[in-house]
Amino acid sequence: MIVFRKPIEGVERPQMPADVVIVGGGPAGMACALRLSQLIDAHHAAHPDSQLSKENIYVLEKAREIGQHCLSGALLDPRSMRELLPDFEKEAPLDAPVTKEAVYFLTKNSRFKLPVTPPFLRDHGNYVISLNKFVKWLGSKVEETGITIFTGFAGAELLYENDRVIGVRTDDKGVDKEGHQKSNFEPGYDLQAKVVILAEGPRGSLTKELVQKFDLDKDRNPQTYGVGVKELWEVPSGQIAPGEVIYTMGWPLTTREYGGAWIYGSKDNIVSLGFVTGLDYPDPRLDPQHVLQEFKKHPFVTKLLSAGKMIRYGAKSMPYGGWWAMPPVAGNGWMILGDSAGLVNSARLKGIHLAIKSGMLAAETAFDALRKDDFSAASLGEFQEKVESSWIKDELWKVRNFHQPFEHGMFSGMFHVGLQMITGGRGLRNRYPATSGYSRMKKLSELPADGGAEADLLGPAKGDGKLAFDKLTDLYHSGTKHEEDQPAHLVIHDTNVCNERCVKEYGSPCQNFCPANVYEMVDDSTQLNGKRISLNPSNCVHCKTCDIQDPYQIITWVPPEGGGGPNYDGM
Ligand SMILES: Cc1cc2nc3c(=O)[nH]c(=O)nc-3n(C[C@H](O)[C@H](O)[C@H](O)COP(=O)(O)OP(=O)(O)OC[C@H]3O[C@@H](n4cnc5c(N)ncnc54)[C@H](O)[C@@H]3O)c2cc1C
């Protein structure tokens, strides 16, 4: 029997008072901490007797080191960083300014360059970065301010008093696979906070709990997602210039799936390449890691990589739903930032600058709340107003309907996006509806047995060890490590559904959509269908795809013991 992770009951937990707790030390959380520190410093300069202090502001980050769980493309739009630290370009780790960009439509053996790069994919003025290095640097800036970052600590549960969030419980450490306390057991802390700021990235586990508890997705479009599978390659010099940016559409996906690839030339002959597959594809056998392997077989990509070497691998989800899927971002004792709030411009494949800006606006709101000593929904609701009157809304409003028409295929998507470009994002109506991606998955009985046009993307990729890799080889390059002896942090609410229904109806798609081989159906003659779900939680790269894409919605991703996870060094 699989035992699933949950906070141990009946233990006494250390209590810690806090003014502000920021959960998640990515771009949003770090920008929030930094801006809060700037405001408090400026306040002290004007009011030397002020009691406001940074001592009780904490950032919780589940990774062992800052930035270790941060994975992105990445191109940085510097707009918000220039507002946060006007001289940041002089010292931040920026690998190359964008020098050249192109968008290609691919067929199996050919490529067609779009004569004009669509405005949303024009990247001059942006920088190629490693988000891991960039967040490490941002974290060092936060540490200089005196704000404490607790690395290796996950926010495991929110604490409530009636309808108010009053704090965060951190993860229990030292619990064995059966859920018993080990000799090194340490209960999680209860951080009693005046305001909790959720900056957990896409599909945040505490954010999901908050959204469900307060019905925050009521009247919104369902949030939709893609999963980006990425490899870093080292290639001989001259193959691609630092700052060269390539996007592709089309092959190997068919017109029924949404997604595309990026190739970014970085410094030191490093190439970032990856494929984002929309998590709304119809065939449960489709495997996003396989899609990337197939993409590399295109002659154009093979030529770029053939004399190179793959050095890193990772995967992460990103929210696509846009403005209409954004939940309320503030309430009684809480705020939600960055990807957790869905602040991504999916047309541009960019969210770092929006995450940073939202962190800054939340910091300004928290600072005012601290001065007024008022953390009510009315007080923190100023954050909502700030987001809606900032350039975050200006940018997201223009693409508010971008993703929805692709639900009806690529041609519908391109037609409507064309209309939206000439109507300020409106298209045929102000709000296009959306369908949750997992509900668009079809049962095996509705699909061709041979896979039809998607046949080459289904099931596990084989790999040749040079250009294409199987999942376990790729996974090895993600540096993923967890404490093995702990309960499974992929909580399946009813494994009978996996063993009795899913295996027959959908063919156990968890084995395919997970880019890290966490889920396996193993032979078991005692089961009705001769198969039983088995988990390898220590493979998990924290991409959250399982939580998003499971057709029965019975998987909940919760943080494992803090410190475990991928090591996205340089990614
Ligand atoms: C494949 C891919 C390519 C992308 N390319 C680009 C690009 O080129 N340019 C661009 O601008 N954007 C890009 N994006 C989007 C961009 O990466 C995100 O918008 C941005 O990283 C969001 O920042 P964030 O701080 O909200 O979340 P994240 O960067 O996800 O950071 C969240 C942090 O919170 C931590 N955390 C999560 N839950 C907990 C918890 N419960 N307790 C403690 N810690 C927790 C995580 O470990 C992580 O460090 C891309 C995204 C993907 C997936």
The ligand as an SDF file (V2000), in Angstrom:
LIG
                    3D

 53 58  0  0  0  0  0  0  0  0999 V2000
    9.4840   25.9660  -20.1780 C   0  0  0  0  0  0  0  0  0  0  0  0
    9.2310   27.3840  -19.7970 C   0  0  0  0  0  0  0  0  0  0  0  0
    9.8040   28.4000  -20.5190 C   0  0  0  0  0  0  0  0  0  0  0  0
    9.5780   29.7210  -20.1370 C   0  0  0  0  0  0  0  0  0  0  0  0
   10.2120   30.7230  -20.8210 N   0  0  0  0  0  0  0  0  0  0  0  0
   10.0940   31.9850  -20.3950 C   0  0  0  0  0  0  0  0  0  0  0  0
   10.8630   33.0270  -20.9840 C   0  0  0  0  0  0  0  0  0  0  0  0
   11.6680   32.7960  -21.8950 O   0  0  0  0  0  0  0  0  0  0  0  0
   10.6920   34.2850  -20.5160 N   0  0  0  0  0  0  0  0  0  0  0  0
    9.8290   34.5700  -19.4960 C   0  0  0  0  0  0  0  0  0  0  0  0
    9.7080   35.7430  -19.1010 O   0  0  0  0  0  0  0  0  0  0  0  0
    9.0930   33.6000  -18.9140 N   0  0  0  0  0  0  0  0  0  0  0  0
    9.2260   32.3160  -19.3190 C   0  0  0  0  0  0  0  0  0  0  0  0
    8.5250   31.3350  -18.6920 N   0  0  0  0  0  0  0  0  0  0  0  0
    7.6330   31.6800  -17.5720 C   0  0  0  0  0  0  0  0  0  0  0  0
    8.4340   32.0470  -16.3260 C   0  0  0  0  0  0  0  0  0  0  0  0
    9.4220   31.0650  -16.0730 O   0  0  0  0  0  0  0  0  0  0  0  0
    7.5120   32.1970  -15.1340 C   0  0  0  0  0  0  0  0  0  0  0  0
    6.4760   33.0810  -15.4760 O   0  0  0  0  0  0  0  0  0  0  0  0
    8.2390   32.7130  -13.8990 C   0  0  0  0  0  0  0  0  0  0  0  0
    9.2970   31.8660  -13.5460 O   0  0  0  0  0  0  0  0  0  0  0  0
    7.2500   32.8490  -12.7460 C   0  0  0  0  0  0  0  0  0  0  0  0
    7.9040   33.2430  -11.5800 O   0  0  0  0  0  0  0  0  0  0  0  0
    7.2790   32.8750  -10.1640 P   0  0  0  0  0  0  0  0  0  0  0  0
    8.1890   33.4650   -9.1330 O   0  0  0  0  0  0  0  0  0  0  0  0
    5.8570   33.2270  -10.1590 O   0  0  0  0  0  0  0  0  0  0  0  0
    7.3530   31.2850  -10.0870 O   0  0  0  0  0  0  0  0  0  0  0  0
    8.5650   30.2660  -10.1600 P   0  0  0  0  0  0  0  0  0  0  0  0
    9.6340   30.7580  -11.0440 O   0  0  0  0  0  0  0  0  0  0  0  0
    7.9520   28.9580  -10.4600 O   0  0  0  0  0  0  0  0  0  0  0  0
    9.1230   30.2210   -8.6780 O   0  0  0  0  0  0  0  0  0  0  0  0
    8.3770   29.6570   -7.6310 C   0  0  0  0  0  0  0  0  0  0  0  0
    9.3040   29.2690   -6.4940 C   0  0  0  0  0  0  0  0  0  0  0  0
    8.5020   28.8650   -5.3820 O   0  0  0  0  0  0  0  0  0  0  0  0
    9.0110   27.6530   -4.8290 C   0  0  0  0  0  0  0  0  0  0  0  0
    7.8670   26.9700   -4.1960 N   0  0  0  0  0  0  0  0  0  0  0  0
    6.7680   26.4830   -4.8140 C   0  0  0  0  0  0  0  0  0  0  0  0
    5.8980   25.9920   -3.9170 N   0  0  0  0  0  0  0  0  0  0  0  0
    6.4630   26.1720   -2.7060 C   0  0  0  0  0  0  0  0  0  0  0  0
    6.0360   25.8650   -1.3860 C   0  0  0  0  0  0  0  0  0  0  0  0
    4.8340   25.3460   -1.1350 N   0  0  0  0  0  0  0  0  0  0  0  0
    6.8730   26.1660   -0.3590 N   0  0  0  0  0  0  0  0  0  0  0  0
    8.0870   26.7330   -0.5830 C   0  0  0  0  0  0  0  0  0  0  0  0
    8.5390   27.0390   -1.8360 N   0  0  0  0  0  0  0  0  0  0  0  0
    7.7260   26.7670   -2.8700 C   0  0  0  0  0  0  0  0  0  0  0  0
    9.6030   26.9330   -6.0190 C   0  0  0  0  0  0  0  0  0  0  0  0
   10.5680   25.9760   -5.5840 O   0  0  0  0  0  0  0  0  0  0  0  0
   10.2080   28.0850   -6.8280 C   0  0  0  0  0  0  0  0  0  0  0  0
   11.5180   28.3710   -6.4060 O   0  0  0  0  0  0  0  0  0  0  0  0
    8.7330   30.0120  -19.0420 C   0  0  0  0  0  0  0  0  0  0  0  0
    8.1540   28.9740  -18.3170 C   0  0  0  0  0  0  0  0  0  0  0  0
    8.4100   27.6680  -18.6840 C   0  0  0  0  0  0  0  0  0  0  0  0
    7.8160   26.5530  -17.8680 C   0  0  0  0  0  0  0  0  0  0  0  0
  1  2  1  0
  2  3  1  0
  2 52  2  0
  3  4  2  0
  4  5  1  0
  4 50  1  0
  5  6  2  0
  6  7  1  0
  6 13  1  0
  7  8  2  0
  7  9  1  0
  9 10  1  0
 10 11  2  0
 10 12  1  0
 12 13  2  0
 13 14  1  0
 14 15  1  0
 14 50  1  0
 15 16  1  0
 16 17  1  0
 16 18  1  0
 18 19  1  0
 18 20  1  0
 20 21  1  0
 20 22  1  0
 22 23  1  0
 23 24  1  0
 24 25  2  0
 24 26  1  0
 24 27  1  0
 27 28  1  0
 28 29  2  0
 28 30  1  0
 28 31  1  0
 31 32  1  0
 32 33  1  0
 33 34  1  0
 33 48  1  0
 34 35  1  0
 35 36  1  0
 35 46  1  0
 36 37  1  0
 36 45  1  0
 37 38  2  0
 38 39  1  0
 39 40  1  0
 39 45  2  0
 40 41  1  0
 40 42  2  0
 42 43  1  0
 43 44  2  0
 44 45  1  0
 46 47  1  0
 46 48  1  0
 48 49  1  0
 50 51  2  0
 51 52  1  0
 52 53  1  0
M  END
$$$$
